Amino acid sequence: MGQILEQIKSLRTPVKLNGFINGGSILIKRDNEDDKAHFGKEISLKIYDRKEIAAGKSRYQIVEQPQFPVHSDIKSQRRGDLLLLINGMPVIHIELKNTNVPVSQACYQIQKYAGEGIYTGIYSLVQIFVAMNPEETRYFANPGPEGKFNPDFYFHWADFNNNPINDWKRIATSFLSIPMAHQLIGFYTVADDTDGVLKVMRSYQYYAANAISDRVSKTKWDEPRQRGGYVWHTTGSGKTLTSFKSAQLIAASRDADKVIFLMDRIELGTQSLREYQGFAADDESIQATENTTDLLHKLRSDSANDTLIVTSIQKMSRISKDARGGAMSDAIDHINTKRMVFIIDECHRSTFGEMMLTIRQTFPRAIFFGFTGTPIQEENQKKQNTTTSIFGDELHRYSIADGIRDKNVLGFDPYMVLTYKESDLRQAVAEEKAHVRHEDVKNMTDVQKEKYYAFMQLPMAGTKDPISGKFEKGIEDYLPADQYRRQAHQMMVVQDIREHWPILSHNSKFHALFATSSINEAIEYYRLMKKELPELKITALFDSNIDNNAGANYKEDGLEEIVRDYNERYHQDFTIPTFSLMKKDIAARLAHKQPYTRIDLDKKEQLDLLIVVDQMLTGFDSKWINTLYLDKLLEYERVIQAFSRTNRLFGPDKPFGTIRYYRYPNTQRKNVEDAVKLYSGDRPFGLFVDKLKDNLRNLNNTYQDIQQLFINADIPDFSHLPDEIPVKQKFAKLFKQMNEYIEAAELQGFTWDKRSYLIEPEAGDEAEGDTGEETVIDVQLDERDFKTMAQRYKELAPTKEETEAAGSDLPYEIDGYLTTIDTEMIDSEYMNSRFEKWIKELNLSGPNAEITKRAEAELHSSFASLTQDEQKYANIFLHDIQRGDVKVEPGKSLRDYITEYMARADSDRIHRFSETFGLDEEKLRGLKEMTLTEGNINEYRRFDALKETVDKGKAKAYFEKHEGRRLPPPKVTIKIDSALRDFILDDKCDPDIEEPEE
């Protein structure tokens, strides 16, 4: 056992230990000296077989209340709730909580144990954590001793239809049972070497990978033109990991000889290759292809190392062309004897062209699977084909609505921006169609009137008759093509971007895409923005091929200008022939990938806005993009793909992706509705976030609920927290909701400087059940109210006693992000003005005058924004003034006095503590001034040095008096250590050492 533990200790991280577990067996030496025949011999010990599920030598055990090692003789013992063991290895740790205790507290407890070094030694083999109460379950991979726990990757298990399973009995039977628990460790965890993180698959990834693997296992390889099926998983849902795991399952089962990942873009192939190679185990090989010859060689190869291949659709189709009728035909014949599986990423883009047709004809026995977030359907079929007609059945679906509901991707906040008045456009079209000049409208003939008023009543966007399917044109369908090429329109677009840039980008923290309708327009906008938006860092990206067609010179001149400007700004040396390298540099800059991982700290190196035509609107991921400006008309899959560039998770600063569209705005709005209906899986709820009016209404309603909680507790000024735990629980939940409404509203135009908002109707509001009329919403709280409540929220944070208490469950679900809200300077000016008014009345009218009492009441009401300690010393200071013990100095604020009183009190506490224990006060002050943790408190023996100065006689007398019993010296030593740590790290000491209350 010692040899095994040594190997575990040396591997240390969950990523390496995943390979250890799934390696199957390990080598050890016999070390029993009494066994003369075998002593010193090396043997192979089988520890785990991912295929031996509830069979062979696999053994399963459940450990209740496991006792974990504690790396301190001071702390209490740590016990878990359940461990699941496979062949004696603890691989799944389960923490349980009671009903009404949020499951987040189980997650917090696991994180706390990890921080204390619990998961070391044999317990470092734990791969999966499960946090449960009877109503909810979350699971997540072990991030390891140096990793971070990220709640974004705490998953709910769901059924095949993506309905979350939370009931503990169903979880026990469907997720934690055998065979699922065994498969979870053996097949559905991925040790990603690219970022050193262990990953566990989500439920929808499991169902998809399983479906593909099952389909391959049942394939009849002698039948030609087989369609495997396709997986509909929304953008941002981890399709790369799912496709890799599908291939790995196929290869492991030996149900196919070759698994080929086909990409339709070279840069995506490079990105996917890196990801696949990172996912692969040590004994797996992912093959790249340098060129067509290399690809052909690897396809012919019988080596197991050449089973998994990543290549582009272009290279694969060239093999067919090169081989047809030539010397390569024998090679093609040999390849066609193999069982071949093709997995095609983003299959909505490339599978309807000639190259894909050529590949299918060249490899007629192969089976094809597709992955897409936007499958082509009857409504938007291409070349009279759909994704189903090309690939076969849908094997699994996880739509964008599912992703938003599960918080795997963000929702959208789209805005229709009018650059022309709709009334002006309608009248212009009506006059043109009636063949009447504007000044002659009053003198129209009857025929002209009939046509004119018919067009004046048309909707702006065309509609399709639901019964006949006939398309009825709208006003925008009659607008000339160059209506949106005019400088007036382009200037309005640029002005809109300028107006909204500071708020939407968080002052250029985030980046944006601007999509135009043509290369010429991209160049026009680039030049216009250089002139009108010089403060922004802008470039453009489009197809750089120069041909002999009309307009080639304009394109080449524009490209030269764009490349030259980019080189000058970022000190690069790209050229038009190396434009593809510039594209990679732009992509890395926008995604904050190497070599720009720290670019958020250097604004000069950032790119604010990228102008595109088609590129980067599909397949490109960056959590740093939060806005899409759209001056082109998109339909169906292109709408969802383009919008999805903005919806990657980031954190509280990015609650949704924003889209502002300008061209044929009513038609684009209709296109958005059609795309949502097609791709939301018939569940569009939550796809679009609430608008400003809804967020402000929700903000007011939530504030009223919080206000009522405090009024009911007789604390109308929010000066301290209510005493009852259920009320605190409710406040914690409501304040978190209120902050979410504020953060969303701020991106939509809300500021604390403005209390009243005129909400103008948007086109289509009536169809959504709104009145379509202007609405005025008055915000019922101000920033002082909010930050006062934020201060109370901070005070909900659990005390050390609560967290240390054995078996205690923390009663409040605290969001760590919210506890960082800056409340330090809450309304200091207001508080100081009340203080100066009170001093003035105290001196002029005396302490008992009614006007002085009113001023004092106003001053006390401003204390609500202070912490409880600050309120305490503010009151002590006021009483000192009233007694005449303090004379107020000119220029000194109330905040200055509070800080001074608190510093003096803290200094006095340190002195009293030093006196109580007879220790070196200077050393204690030195440690108190440092930022120390349990991990570094004793660096350079500084803590031990302080303990050595303690007068143990004084300490013994103090503790015995305090506890009312005699204590042996070892107990006194332990108590000294604990008291010093509490005082230095948590500023906590016994009440009789604290300064007495006034």
Secondary structure, 3 states (H helix, E strand, C coil): CHHHHHHHHHHCCHHHHHHHHHCCEEEEECCCCCCCCCCCCEEEEECCCCCCCCCCCCCEEEEECCEECCCCCCCCCEECCEEEEECCEEEEEEEECCCCCCHHHHHHHHHHHHHCCCCCHHHHHCCEEEEEECCEEEEEECCCCCCCCCHHHCECCECCCCCECCCHHHHHHHCCCCCHHHHHHHCCEEEECCCCEEEECCHHHHHHHHHHHHHHHCCCCCCCCEEEEEEEECCCCCHHHHHHHHHHHHHHHCCCCEEEEEECCHHHHHHHHHHHHHHCCCCCCEECCCCHHHHHHHHHCCCHHHCEEEEEHHHHHHHHHHHCCCCCHHHHHHHCCCCEEEEECCHHHHCCCHHHHHHHHHCCCCEEEEEECCCCCHHHCECCECHHHHHCCEEEEECHHHHHHCCCCCEEEEEECCCCCHHHHHHHHHHHHCCCCHHHHHHCCHHHHHHHHHHHCCCCCCEECCCCCCEECCHHHHCCHHHHCCHHHHHHHHHHHHHHHHHHCCCCCCEEEEEECCHHHHHHHHHHHHHHCCCCCEEEECCCCCCCCCCHHHHHHHHHHHHHHHHHHHCCCCCCCCHHHHHHHHHHHHHCCCCCCCHHHCHHHCCCEEEECCCCCCCCCCCCEEEEEEECCCCHHHHHHHHHHHCCCCCCCCCEEEEEECCCHHHHHHHHHHHHHHHCCCCCCCCECCCHHHHHHHHHHHHHHHHHHHHHCCCCCCCCCCCCHHHHHHHHHHHHHHHHHHHHHHHCCCCCCCCEEEECCCCCCHHHCCCCCCEEEECCCCHHHHHHHHHHHHCCCCCHHHHHCCCCCCCCCCCCCHHHCCCCCCCHHHHHHHHHHHHHHHHHHCCCCHHHHHHHHHHHHHHHHCCHHHHHHHHHHHHHHHHCCCCCCCCCCHHHHHHHHHHHHHHHHHHHHHHHHCCCHHHHHHHHHCCCCCCCCCHHHHHHHHHCCCCHHHHHHHHHHHHCCCCCHHHHHHHHHHHHHHHHHHCCCCCCCCCCCC
